[in-house]
Amino acid sequence: MSAQAPACQLLERQKDNYASLWVVGPPVDGWLIDQSTGVVSGDFDALREWQAKGKQARTPFDLAAGEPFGKEVVLFWPKAHQLGIWWLKWLCEQLPEGTPIEIVGEHQGGIKRVPKMLDELGMPWDKRDNARRCSLFATRTVALDSSSASAWQTFGTLGLTLVSHPGVFGHGKVDEGTLLLLESLESSLPKKTLKVLDMGCGDGIISAWLAQRGHHVTAVDVSAFAVEACKRTLAANGLEGRVLCSDVFSALEGEQFDWIVSNPPFHKERDISYGPSQRLIGSAPEHLNAGGRLVIVANGFLPYPEHLQRAFNDFQTLADNRRFKVYGAIKSGR
Ligand SMILES: C[S@@+](CC[C@H](N)C(=O)[O-])C[C@H]1O[C@@H](n2cnc3c(N)ncnc32)[C@H](O)[C@@H]1O
């Protein structure tokens, strides 16, 4: 099997240099999975792919501070530059000083900014290779002045304290669609306590808002950074909730809720991807109690009405501010 992702194709040219490769934040690529000993990633989807092939798979939050995991480490530079800086600082804290690290990424994904940033961090570097519109750099871990923990950001909105991290949706800002969704929920949520699922929780704004109103919240996200941010948001507000890593409903088999609330994803890195939102809408009836509701917000142009009609046979538009729409659908059979 050959590498498919351009950054992996560049690594393939270097494969004789790797005996026990650990990859950090990689794309899912069959060749890379076969080639590597283990992965550290914030993406639950990627972790499952490595695990399925019997490889070691960790989130950065599973490893104890300073617990080393590998000697040949390649970091895949992420779309969010601040997240890349966080990974580098984390690697410098996690691995012994002087451990070699390579950094690979696509030119359109910002890898060309990496040398300047390595200079700023005081990390020595060399360019190793350049092809397929990607570059590969080599550096070494150093003792840094500032810690990776300083990337966590706290801000206030709607009477809540939100805790966010680079790479988490909307990092440090509140989404206009989410605000419209919460405004619409304010007038439609019943006074009784509900068992609610927040699908794709991000920094936990919807979960915290619901928990603050006394509802029993389960929050899920495919990103380990979002899961950690949501846990910290709930804790910062003295609120309780169950927060899990899940690819849509994968961690919730057989579970049902009174309401499912979501600002669903429609991007994966730079690409548009309706897969998760389609699975959310399509499987929502199985995960709702009779009479239960799905309430989602979306950009007006997204094709969710068709999916809702197919899954629920009916739906309502609960709010519309021209840019975003809030849709509600009820599971029949009360
Ligand atoms: C539009 S954001 C909404 C975040 C947050 N609820 C808010 O309103 O600010 C969508 C979220 O879905 C998450 N997500 C993407 N794919 C997912 C999947 N397959 N399963 C669960 N969550 C997913 C993303 O990580 C992101 O946090």
The ligand as an ORCA input file, in Angstrom:
! r2SCAN-3c Opt
* xyz 0 1
  C     -20.031     23.667     14.711
  S     -19.081     22.986     16.028
  C     -20.139     23.314     17.436
  C     -19.392     23.397     18.743
  C     -20.229     23.874     19.948
  N     -21.355     22.999     20.183
  C     -20.718     25.291     19.712
  O     -21.916     25.451     19.476
  O     -19.895     26.221     19.750
  C     -19.263     21.259     15.731
  C     -18.508     20.347     16.692
  O     -18.704     18.990     16.245
  C     -17.512     18.263     16.465
  N     -17.505     17.105     15.563
  C     -17.008     17.011     14.295
  N     -17.184     15.776     13.812
  C     -17.790     15.062     14.777
  C     -18.199     13.693     14.885
  N     -18.010     12.855     13.880
  N     -18.768     13.282     16.049
  C     -18.922     14.147     17.092
  N     -18.544     15.447     17.049
  C     -17.994     15.895     15.903
  C     -16.408     19.265     16.198
  O     -15.208     18.858     16.835
  C     -17.005     20.555     16.773
  O     -16.636     20.718     18.123
*
